[in-house]
Amino acid sequence: MNANSPHSEQPLELCLIEGDGIGREIVPAAIRVLEIIAPDVVVHPSKAGWECFQSCGTPLPDATLDEAARCRAVLIGAVSSPAYPVDGYFSPVVSLRRALHTFANLRPVRHLPVPTSREGVDLLVVRENTEDLYIGHEHTEDEGRRGIAEKVITREATERVARLAYDLATRADRRKVTIVHKANVLQQSDGLFRRVALEVAGYYPEIVTDELFVDTAAYWMVKDPSRFDVILTPNLYGDILSDMAAAWGGGLGLAPSLSLGNGAAIAEPIHAHAGDIAGMGLANPTATILSLAMLLDHHWRRPEAARRIEQAVHATFSEGDHTIDIYSEGAISTMEFTERVCAHLT
């Protein structure tokens, strides 16, 4: 049995976190889909995020962390994080990733039948999820005039995410992995990532491996994203490149992600909490629904259910149904769109 799949005799359980803003609309939409496609999953509502911090004094209560650790599967909606220091606040998503040791973040981008998507795009960004500049080791000096951040790359973390990337490529019959780095400048950190990733590549001779500096990769992401199949890269670059790639998949409202570890997974859309439209029924639930499909596929090992969700979303768009972020004419509400997806599942 795969390390990422739960024991078959145990019920599937999901720690459910709506988050902030439109999270309170898009997460219930995804659960509506889950109730049809996998009615045996037991859902445990929990709290996290900025609104949780304001009401509870912490963005990630111990009860939520305990529930996530017990379920080993999390679906979390968009969470708001201030762009300035707030005493006592930390990113609940980053903390969940660390607590569950979800060391790889998977962000697929595929063409969907909407005007904002580009035909021929089908790529997967595999982003190391535990280190790089995102470890949060930073401080100021000289009375606040100098800010310093520490970038950490380790052999262990690079090797495990590289092996996962090549394993995923093999299982999905993908032909090429592009290692993205900036080793010409950051020779000791990105240089280590590059060396270890190439060592792992040697165990997969059937997969074509190439490499790009991150600035060159950004250029090709804008010019011709179809040159990419699988991208393997450190944390920060993966965050940026996957958001760039999302534009070719139709926009951030359609972009799913899954943080994956050994026996644990966190599904989440990559878009912001969009507080300005919260409660108005305008949010696009597609990214959250497709994140749920990734959870079914990669963690619960139900690929047939995942494909059914993906096909239902594709069919809904093909019929011209869409939310207002795609285009305004003929736009329908969050729940109307969800119900039309669900109609393709029944």
SULURSUL-V607673 format. One line per field, one symbol per residue. ss: DSSP state (@ for helix, = for strand, . for the rest). phi: phi as a letter, one per 40 degrees, with the letter a starting at -180 (. if undefined). A space follows every 50 residues. Layout:
BEGIN
ss->???
phi->???
END
This chain:
BEGIN
ss->............=====.....@@@@@@@@@@@@@@@....=====...@ @@@@@@.....@@@@@@@@@@.====...............@@@@@@@@@ ...=======......=....=======...=@@@..====....====. .=..@@@@@@@@@@@@@@@@@....======........@@@@@@@@@@@ @......======@@@@@@@@@@.@@@..====.@@@@@@@@@@@@..=. .@@@.=====....=====.....@@@........@@@@@@@@@@@@@@. ..@@@@@@@@@@@@@@@@...............@@@@@@@@@@...
phi->.cccbcccccccbbcbbcgbfcdcbccdcccdcccccaccccbbcabahc cccccbgacacdcccccccccgabbbccbcbccbcbdgcaccccccdccc fccbbbbcbbcbcbccbbcgcabbcbbcbbbgcccgcaabbffgcbbbbb bbbbccccccccccccccccccfcbabbcbabccbcccbcccdccccccc dccbccccbbaaccccccdccccaccccbbbbacdccccccccccdccch hccbbcaacbbcgaabcacccccfccbcgbgbcccdccccccccccccbc fbcccccccccccdcccccgcaccccaccgcbcdccccccccccbb
END
